[in-house]
């Protein structure tokens, strides 16, 4: 028994002690230290405010009153009959349905054309990317002047063509499409750069093999380009949808005196939240709308990732 214990103890003592000054250990500690910084940022700026908004939505919270009574789910029940909220939800859906496919189709088409350009390639890419880095407020004010019914150059050109002038931003039927045009135009440069990067990542050997097999250009596009661009398209669809569901700055600045457009035709959920919180000081009700918008974005994002992402068997 003693001999066995000594042998076991000898083997145990023969194990090298864990060294915490190894290179791998220091790299692991450094990695977790750097990961801790963005984690704290999201915790303080994202997660905690989200839970606070969820809690606030259960109260009839108005900063002009001393008492903030607990109302439970009454704020959410009110949303069902709130015509302005329903209209903002409908407008937001229209923005998304119009804007996301349009900017993806135009961005991919321009990227394919720019990929064939040899002369002044950098100039054309910078030209298309310039609107994306332009301040949104400045772009909105320029867009407002361009489509002004009285002084805008668009109506001037329509007059040269002997076409009737259009109301654009002052018309309930045209204001939403005009606003969506601004958002598409401004985000188009980002989509072009995104698809240019995706196209550059596709090996040229695939196209060479397809050409040897006698594939046409359209066949190569549908069988090679589009399937291999799936990660880029998924990223573009998800980020674009989130951006359109949170659309705010362009809508506010296109018609600053009438935020939400004529008859609420351009009103979005984000703008309605702003009006409730900082116009009527109904923080509880605005928080309920915020929670609903968060849930919509989360569900749509998960569905898009589930059904748009293609899996390839290896």
N, C-alpha and C positions, 0 to 999 in steps of 0.2 A: 504493500500500500504506500509506504513511504517512498519506495523507488519510483512508483508510477507518478506520485505527486511531484517528485523532483523533476522527472522527465517532462511532465506537463508544464511545470513552472519554468523549466528551462526553455521549452518551446515558446511559451508565452513571452518570456523575457527576451527571446531572440527576435521577436517582431520589432521592426523599426518604429519608433515613436512618430505620431502624426506631426508633420512639420507644417506650420501655418505661414511660413515665409517662402513657400515655393512659388514659382512663377504662375502656375495655374491658379493657385489659391488667390494670389494678389489680383490676377485678371478677373476672377469671378467676383471678388469684392468690389473692384472698380466698376464692373458692368452693372451690378446691382445698385451701386451708389448713383451712377448716372441715370439708371431707370427710375430711381426713387424721385428724382426732380420732376419729370413729367407726370409721375403718378400723383405727387402732391398737388401739382398744378390742376390736373383733372379733378382731384378730390375737392379742392377748394373752389374752383371756378365752374365745374360742370356738375359733379354728383351732388354736393351739398345744396347748391341752389335748386337743383331738380327736386330733391326731397322737400325742400322748403316750399317750393311752388305747389307740390302735391298737398302739403299740410295746409297751406294758405287757401287752397281751393275749397276747403271744407268750412270756411268761415265767410261771413258777410263782412269782409274787411274793407273799410273805407277810411282813408287817412284823415278825412275831415271830421270823423266821429271819435269819441273817446271809447265807446263800447264796440267790440268786435264779436258779435254773437256767433256761436257755432251753429251751422245750418246743415251739416252733413253733406248729402248729395244733392241738395236743392239747386246749387249752381249748375250741376250737370243736367238736371231735369229742365232747367230754364233754357238750356242750349237747344233742346229739341224744338222749342217753339220760337226761337229767336230768328226772325226772318233775315236780319242783317248778318248774323253768323252763317246761316245757311247760304246766303248769297256770296259771302266771302269764301266759303268752302267751295262753292261751285266755280267761282272765278279762279281760285287757286288751282283747281283741277284742270280748268281750261288752259291756264298758263302752262301747266306741266305737259298736257297732252299735245299742245301746239309746239312748245319750245323745245322740249327734249328731242323728239324725233327730227325736227327741222335742223337743229344745230349739229346733230350727229351726222345726218345725211350730207349737209353742206360741208362740214368739217372733213369728212372722209373724202368727198369729191374733190375739194381743194387740195387736200394732202396728196391724193393720187396725181393731180395735175402738177403740183409743185415738185413732186418726186421726179418728174420728167424734165423739169427746167434745169438748164445748165448755166445759162448766162444770167447774172444778177440774182442768183438764188437767195443769197442773204438779204438782199433788198426786199424781195417779195415776201419773204418770211417775216421780216421785221414790219413790213407794211400791214400784213394781216394780224400780227400780234399787237400792234400799237393800240387798238381800242381796248384790249384787255387790261393794259396797264394804265389806261386813262382813268382818272378819278371818276367814280360813278356819278357824283353830283354834277361835275362839269359836263359829262356826256349827256346826262338827262336834260340839262338846260339847253345844250346845243340841239338835241333832238326835239325839244319843245319848240325852238325857233324854226327848225327845218320844216316841221309839220304844222306851223301856225296857219290858221285859216286865212288870216289877213295878210301876213307878211312872209310866209314861208316860201322857200324856193320850189318846193314840191308842187304847190298850187300854181305857182308861176309857170312851171313847165307844163302842167295840165292845161293852162290857158293857151299856151303856144300850140298845143295839140288840139285845141278847140273842144276840150273836155270840161265838164262842169267842175268847179272847185269842190273839195271835200272838207268835211268838218274835222276829221281825224280825232284829236284828243278831246274835242268838245262834243263829240257824238257818242251816245250810249252804245251804238252798234259798232263803232270803229275804234273806240278808245282802247279796248282790251287788246285787239290785234296790233295796234300801233305800239302799245307798251311792250307786248311780247316781241315785236320786231327789234326794239331797242335792246332787250336782254339777249336775244339771239345774236345780234350784230356785235355786242360787246364780248360775249363769250366765245365767239367763233374762232378768234385767234388761239385761244387755249386748246380748243378742239383740234385745230390744224396741227399745232405742235405735238399734241398727244398722239394723233394718228401718224404723224411723220415718224415719231419714235417707234410706234408699233410696226410700221411698215419696214423700217430699217432693221428691225430685229428678225424679220423673216429671212431665212437663208436663201440666197439666189439660186442654189442648186435645185431647189424645188421647182422653180420656174424653168430652169434649163431642162430638167427631166420632163416636165410637162410639154415643153416645146418640141422635144425629140419625139414624144408620143403623139404629136400632132394636135395638141389642145389649143383651142382658140383663146383670145384674150379674155372673153367673157367667161369661158369655162375655167380658166386659171383664177379669175377673180372669185367665182362662186365656190370653187373646190379647194383653193389654196389660201387666197388672201383673206377672205371673210372668216373661214373657220379659225385660222391662226391669229386673227385679230380679236378673237372672242374675249380674252382678258382685258384688252383695251376698251372694247365696246361695253363690257360689264362695268368697268370702272367709270366710263363716261356716263352711262345710264344712271348708275347709282348716285354719283356726285351731282349730276345735273338735276335729277329728280329732287334731291335734298335741297339744292339751291333754289329751285322753282317753288317748292313747298314753303320755303322761308322768305319768299320774295318780299322786299320791303323798300329799300332805298330808291330804286327806280320809280316805283309807284308814287312815293311821297314827293319826289322832286320833279316829276313830270307835270304835276298839277298841284303846286304847293298850297294854293289858296283853297283848293277843293280836294283834299286828300281822299282818294278812293274814286275819283273821277265823277263824271256826270251820272246821277242816279245810282251811285255805287258800282258802276260798271267795271271799274278796275280795282275795287277793294279786294285785298287779300287777307288771309287769316292773321298774318303777322301785323299788318297795318291795323286791323280791328283790335288786336291785343293792345297795341300802342294807344289807340283812341280810348279804350276802356280804362287802361291803367293811368295814363297821364292826361287824358282829357276829362274823364268822368271820375277819376280816382277810385274806381271800383277794382281794387287790387285782388280781392277774392274771386270775383267773376272772371277777371282777366287771367288769373292763375288757372282756373278751370279750363278756359280756352287753350292756354298753353299746354296743359297736360294732355288734352285731346289731340292737339297738333303733334306733340311728341309721340303719342301712341300711333298716330297715323304714319308718321315718318318711319318709326321703328318697324311697323308691320309691313309697309311697302318695301322697305330696304331688305328685310329678311326674305320676302317673297321674290324680289328681283334676284338676290343672290342664289336662291334655291332653284329658280326656273331658268335663269339666263346663263348660269355658269355651265359650260360643257366639260364633261369628264372624258378623258381619253384613256383607253386601255393600253397598258404598257406590256 
